Amino acid sequence: MRESSATTFVAAVMTFVLGVSGVAVAGEGPDPSVLATDLKATEEAFARTMADRDHAAFASFLAEETVFFAGPREIRGKAAVAKAWKPFFDGPEAPFSWQPDTAAVLDSGTLGLTSGPVFAPDGTRVGTFNSVWRRGADGSWKVVFDRGCPDCECPPSSDPPN
């Protein structure tokens, strides 16, 4: 009888300890909604580099292995992207601007997506950008993929296939 009570007690303690540690583990991960807010602010700061005409700041947001798409070709690597984008920073006026209207982050907190409109200097919407960001061990976000597309007058979609 005594052995049965001890076994029951140990089982109850183990259940409690494992349950509490499970709660602690579940609560340890980053909150994706908080990270998405942070990512959106990072994208806004990235966009400000164009308005501020600050090419060095622009390059600081690029991951070493970043890939930017320029039409059908890929520009690979931080140095190559920074070089390809340098002409956009020449002159006193920005040739375009962008702002995020969407930011989402994986539950793991490691990757995020931002997307939003691209504008001509007169404020006309001329496209949409899509950027994939990776969160580093230090908590900073760096662009790993970027692709823009022209704005379009898309026909209404039909009912989705079943």
Phi and psi in degrees as GROMACS dihedral restraints (atoms count N, CA, C in turn):
[ dihedral_restraints ]
;  ai    aj    ak    al  type     phi  dphi    fc
    3     4     5     6     1   -62.3    20    10
    4     5     6     7     1   -40.4    20    10
    6     7     8     9     1   -63.1    20    10
    7     8     9    10     1   -39.0    20    10
    9    10    11    12     1   -64.9    20    10
   10    11    12    13     1   -40.7    20    10
   12    13    14    15     1   -66.5    20    10
   13    14    15    16     1   -41.5    20    10
   15    16    17    18     1   -64.2    20    10
   16    17    18    19     1   -41.7    20    10
   18    19    20    21     1   -63.6    20    10
   19    20    21    22     1   -42.4    20    10
   21    22    23    24     1   -64.1    20    10
   22    23    24    25     1   -43.0    20    10
   24    25    26    27     1   -62.2    20    10
   25    26    27    28     1   -47.2    20    10
   27    28    29    30     1   -61.6    20    10
   28    29    30    31     1   -42.2    20    10
   30    31    32    33     1   -63.1    20    10
   31    32    33    34     1   -41.0    20    10
   33    34    35    36     1   -65.2    20    10
   34    35    36    37     1   -43.0    20    10
   36    37    38    39     1   -63.4    20    10
   37    38    39    40     1   -44.8    20    10
   39    40    41    42     1   -62.2    20    10
   40    41    42    43     1   -41.6    20    10
   42    43    44    45     1   -61.6    20    10
   43    44    45    46     1   -44.2    20    10
   45    46    47    48     1   -63.5    20    10
   46    47    48    49     1   -48.5    20    10
   48    49    50    51     1   -62.1    20    10
   49    50    51    52     1   -47.4    20    10
   51    52    53    54     1   -65.6    20    10
   52    53    54    55     1   -37.9    20    10
   54    55    56    57     1   -64.5    20    10
   55    56    57    58     1   -44.2    20    10
   57    58    59    60     1   -66.6    20    10
   58    59    60    61     1   -43.3    20    10
   60    61    62    63     1   -66.8    20    10
   61    62    63    64     1   -32.8    20    10
   63    64    65    66     1   -64.7    20    10
   64    65    66    67     1   -38.5    20    10
   66    67    68    69     1   -66.3    20    10
   67    68    69    70     1   -42.4    20    10
   69    70    71    72     1   -63.0    20    10
   70    71    72    73     1   -42.7    20    10
   72    73    74    75     1   -64.6    20    10
   73    74    75    76     1   -43.2    20    10
   75    76    77    78     1   -62.9    20    10
   76    77    78    79     1   -33.3    20    10
   78    79    80    81     1   -85.0    20    10
   79    80    81    82     1    -7.5    20    10
   81    82    83    84     1   -76.6    20    10
   82    83    84    85     1   -27.0    20    10
   84    85    86    87     1   -69.6    20    10
   85    86    87    88     1   160.2    20    10
   87    88    89    90     1   -68.2    20    10
   88    89    90    91     1   147.8    20    10
   90    91    92    93     1   -82.3    20    10
   91    92    93    94     1   112.9    20    10
   93    94    95    96     1   -56.9    20    10
   94    95    96    97     1   -32.9    20    10
   96    97    98    99     1   -70.6    20    10
   97    98    99   100     1   -36.2    20    10
   99   100   101   102     1   -68.1    20    10
  100   101   102   103     1   -43.6    20    10
  102   103   104   105     1   -64.2    20    10
  103   104   105   106     1   -35.6    20    10
  105   106   107   108     1   -64.9    20    10
  106   107   108   109     1   -38.4    20    10
  108   109   110   111     1   -63.5    20    10
  109   110   111   112     1   -43.2    20    10
  111   112   113   114     1   -63.3    20    10
  112   113   114   115     1   -42.7    20    10
  114   115   116   117     1   -63.8    20    10
  115   116   117   118     1   -42.0    20    10
  117   118   119   120     1   -61.3    20    10
  118   119   120   121     1   -41.8    20    10
  120   121   122   123     1   -63.7    20    10
  121   122   123   124     1   -36.7    20    10
  123   124   125   126     1   -65.2    20    10
  124   125   126   127     1   -43.1    20    10
  126   127   128   129     1   -62.4    20    10
  127   128   129   130     1   -39.9    20    10
  129   130   131   132     1   -62.6    20    10
  130   131   132   133     1   -40.3    20    10
  132   133   134   135     1   -66.4    20    10
  133   134   135   136     1   -39.2    20    10
  135   136   137   138     1   -60.3    20    10
  136   137   138   139     1   -45.5    20    10
  138   139   140   141     1   -64.5    20    10
  139   140   141   142     1   -34.6    20    10
  141   142   143   144     1   -63.3    20    10
  142   143   144   145     1   -25.5    20    10
  144   145   146   147     1   -60.4    20    10
  145   146   147   148     1   -33.9    20    10
  147   148   149   150     1   -70.6    20    10
  148   149   150   151     1   -47.9    20    10
  150   151   152   153     1   -61.5    20    10
  151   152   153   154     1   -37.2    20    10
  153   154   155   156     1   -82.4    20    10
  154   155   156   157     1    -6.5    20    10
  156   157   158   159     1    62.1    20    10
  157   158   159   160     1    39.8    20    10
  159   160   161   162     1  -112.5    20    10
  160   161   162   163     1    85.9    20    10
  162   163   164   165     1   -62.2    20    10
  163   164   165   166     1   -38.9    20    10
  165   166   167   168     1   -62.5    20    10
  166   167   168   169     1   -41.3    20    10
  168   169   170   171     1   -65.1    20    10
  169   170   171   172     1   -40.7    20    10
  171   172   173   174     1   -54.3    20    10
  172   173   174   175     1   -51.1    20    10
  174   175   176   177     1   -62.5    20    10
  175   176   177   178     1   -28.0    20    10
  177   178   179   180     1   -67.6    20    10
  178   179   180   181     1   -17.1    20    10
  180   181   182   183     1   -89.0    20    10
  181   182   183   184     1    -6.0    20    10
  183   184   185   186     1   -88.1    20    10
  184   185   186   187     1   133.9    20    10
  186   187   188   189     1   -71.2    20    10
  187   188   189   190     1   153.5    20    10
  189   190   191   192     1   -57.1    20    10
  190   191   192   193     1   -37.6    20    10
  192   193   194   195     1  -102.3    20    10
  193   194   195   196     1    25.9    20    10
  195   196   197   198     1   -59.3    20    10
  196   197   198   199     1   152.4    20    10
  198   199   200   201     1  -130.5    20    10
  199   200   201   202     1   120.1    20    10
  201   202   203   204     1  -110.0    20    10
  202   203   204   205     1   140.1    20    10
  204   205   206   207     1   -99.4    20    10
  205   206   207   208     1   130.7    20    10
  207   208   209   210     1  -123.0    20    10
  208   209   210   211     1    92.3    20    10
  210   211   212   213     1    63.4    20    10
  211   212   213   214     1  -129.7    20    10
  213   214   215   216     1   -83.0    20    10
  214   215   216   217     1    -6.4    20    10
  216   217   218   219     1  -105.6    20    10
  217   218   219   220     1   158.2    20    10
  219   220   221   222     1  -106.8    20    10
  220   221   222   223     1   139.1    20    10
  222   223   224   225     1  -109.8    20    10
  223   224   225   226     1   118.2    20    10
  225   226   227   228     1  -111.9    20    10
  226   227   228   229     1   130.6    20    10
  228   229   230   231     1    98.3    20    10
  229   230   231   232     1   146.5    20    10
  231   232   233   234     1   -56.8    20    10
  232   233   234   235     1   -47.6    20    10
  234   235   236   237     1   -63.2    20    10
  235   236   237   238     1   -42.5    20    10
  237   238   239   240     1   -67.9    20    10
  238   239   240   241     1   -40.2    20    10
  240   241   242   243     1   -67.3    20    10
  241   242   243   244     1   -45.2    20    10
  243   244   245   246     1   -58.8    20    10
  244   245   246   247     1   -42.7    20    10
  246   247   248   249     1   -65.4    20    10
  247   248   249   250     1   -44.0    20    10
  249   250   251   252     1   -65.0    20    10
  250   251   252   253     1   -31.9    20    10
  252   253   254   255     1   -89.6    20    10
  253   254   255   256     1    -9.5    20    10
  255   256   257   258     1   -53.9    20    10
  256   257   258   259     1   -43.9    20    10
  258   259   260   261     1   -59.7    20    10
  259   260   261   262     1   -26.8    20    10
  261   262   263   264     1   -67.0    20    10
  262   263   264   265     1   -18.7    20    10
  264   265   266   267     1   -98.3    20    10
  265   266   267   268     1    -5.3    20    10
  267   268   269   270     1   -75.1    20    10
  268   269   270   271     1   145.9    20    10
  270   271   272   273     1    88.8    20    10
  271   272   273   274     1   163.3    20    10
  273   274   275   276     1   -79.4    20    10
  274   275   276   277     1   -21.2    20    10
  276   277   278   279     1  -113.2    20    10
  277   278   279   280     1   138.4    20    10
  279   280   281   282     1   -70.3    20    10
  280   281   282   283     1   135.8    20    10
  282   283   284   285     1   -75.3    20    10
  283   284   285   286     1   -15.1    20    10
  285   286   287   288     1  -165.3    20    10
  286   287   288   289     1   169.8    20    10
  288   289   290   291     1  -142.5    20    10
  289   290   291   292     1   165.8    20    10
  291   292   293   294     1  -148.5    20    10
  292   293   294   295     1   160.6    20    10
  294   295   296   297     1  -151.7    20    10
  295   296   297   298     1   141.1    20    10
  297   298   299   300     1   -77.1    20    10
  298   299   300   301     1   137.9    20    10
  300   301   302   303     1  -116.3    20    10
  301   302   303   304     1    -6.7    20    10
  303   304   305   306     1  -137.8    20    10
  304   305   306   307     1   136.6    20    10
  306   307   308   309     1  -145.0    20    10
  307   308   309   310     1   129.3    20    10
  309   310   311   312     1  -139.6    20    10
  310   311   312   313     1   147.9    20    10
  312   313   314   315     1  -131.9    20    10
  313   314   315   316     1   140.1    20    10
  315   316   317   318     1   -59.2    20    10
  316   317   318   319     1   154.1    20    10
  318   319   320   321     1   -58.1    20    10
  319   320   321   322     1   -29.7    20    10
  321   322   323   324     1   -70.9    20    10
  322   323   324   325     1   -18.8    20    10
  324   325   326   327     1    78.7    20    10
  325   326   327   328     1     9.6    20    10
  327   328   329   330     1   -94.1    20    10
  328   329   330   331     1   -30.0    20    10
  330   331   332   333     1  -129.3    20    10
  331   332   333   334     1   147.6    20    10
  333   334   335   336     1  -142.7    20    10
  334   335   336   337     1   161.8    20    10
  336   337   338   339     1  -126.4    20    10
  337   338   339   340     1   135.6    20    10
  339   340   341   342     1  -123.9    20    10
  340   341   342   343     1   149.6    20    10
  342   343   344   345     1  -153.4    20    10
  343   344   345   346     1   152.4    20    10
  345   346   347   348     1   172.7    20    10
  346   347   348   349     1  -176.9    20    10
  348   349   350   351     1   -78.1    20    10
  349   350   351   352     1   152.2    20    10
  351   352   353   354     1  -114.8    20    10
  352   353   354   355     1   136.6    20    10
  354   355   356   357     1  -121.5    20    10
  355   356   357   358     1   144.3    20    10
  357   358   359   360     1   -73.5    20    10
  358   359   360   361     1   166.6    20    10
  360   361   362   363     1   -56.7    20    10
  361   362   363   364     1   -27.8    20    10
  363   364   365   366     1   -83.7    20    10
  364   365   366   367     1     2.1    20    10
  366   367   368   369     1    93.2    20    10
  367   368   369   370     1    -3.6    20    10
  369   370   371   372     1   -70.6    20    10
  370   371   372   373     1   133.3    20    10
  372   373   374   375     1   -72.0    20    10
  373   374   375   376     1   126.5    20    10
  375   376   377   378     1  -119.7    20    10
  376   377   378   379     1    -4.4    20    10
  378   379   380   381     1  -179.4    20    10
  379   380   381   382     1  -172.1    20    10
  381   382   383   384     1  -137.4    20    10
  382   383   384   385     1   137.9    20    10
  384   385   386   387     1  -108.6    20    10
  385   386   387   388     1   153.8    20    10
  387   388   389   390     1  -137.4    20    10
  388   389   390   391     1   122.6    20    10
  390   391   392   393     1  -127.8    20    10
  391   392   393   394     1   139.0    20    10
  393   394   395   396     1  -108.1    20    10
  394   395   396   397     1   130.5    20    10
  396   397   398   399     1  -118.5    20    10
  397   398   399   400     1   147.7    20    10
  399   400   401   402     1  -116.0    20    10
  400   401   402   403     1   135.4    20    10
  402   403   404   405     1   -92.7    20    10
  403   404   405   406     1   125.0    20    10
  405   406   407   408     1   -82.0    20    10
  406   407   408   409     1   172.1    20    10
  408   409   410   411     1   -60.5    20    10
  409   410   411   412     1   -27.7    20    10
  411   412   413   414     1   -83.5    20    10
  412   413   414   415     1    -0.5    20    10
  414   415   416   417     1    90.5    20    10
  415   416   417   418     1    -4.8    20    10
  417   418   419   420     1   -83.1    20    10
  418   419   420   421     1   151.6    20    10
  420   421   422   423     1  -101.2    20    10
  421   422   423   424     1   137.3    20    10
  423   424   425   426     1  -129.9    20    10
  424   425   426   427     1   140.4    20    10
  426   427   428   429     1   -71.5    20    10
  427   428   429   430     1   128.8    20    10
  429   430   431   432     1  -109.3    20    10
  430   431   432   433     1   -30.4    20    10
  432   433   434   435     1  -138.5    20    10
  433   434   435   436     1   141.9    20    10
  435   436   437   438     1  -144.5    20    10
  436   437   438   439     1   132.3    20    10
  438   439   440   441     1  -146.6    20    10
  439   440   441   442     1   130.1    20    10
  441   442   443   444     1  -108.7    20    10
  442   443   444   445     1   159.9    20    10
  444   445   446   447     1  -143.1    20    10
  445   446   447   448     1   149.8    20    10
  447   448   449   450     1   -66.6    20    10
  448   449   450   451     1   153.2    20    10
  450   451   452   453     1   -69.4    20    10
  451   452   453   454     1   150.6    20    10
  453   454   455   456     1  -143.1    20    10
  454   455   456   457     1   159.3    20    10
  456   457   458   459     1   -95.4    20    10
  457   458   459   460     1    83.8    20    10
  459   460   461   462     1   -78.2    20    10
  460   461   462   463     1   137.3    20    10
  462   463   464   465     1   -66.9    20    10
  463   464   465   466     1   153.2    20    10
  465   466   467   468     1   -58.1    20    10
  466   467   468   469     1   140.9    20    10
  468   469   470   471     1   -75.3    20    10
  469   470   471   472     1   147.8    20    10
  471   472   473   474     1   -82.1    20    10
  472   473   474   475     1   176.1    20    10
  474   475   476   477     1   -58.6    20    10
  475   476   477   478     1   137.9    20    10
  477   478   479   480     1   -63.2    20    10
  478   479   480   481     1   148.6    20    10
  480   481   482   483     1   -65.1    20    10
  481   482   483   484     1   151.9    20    10
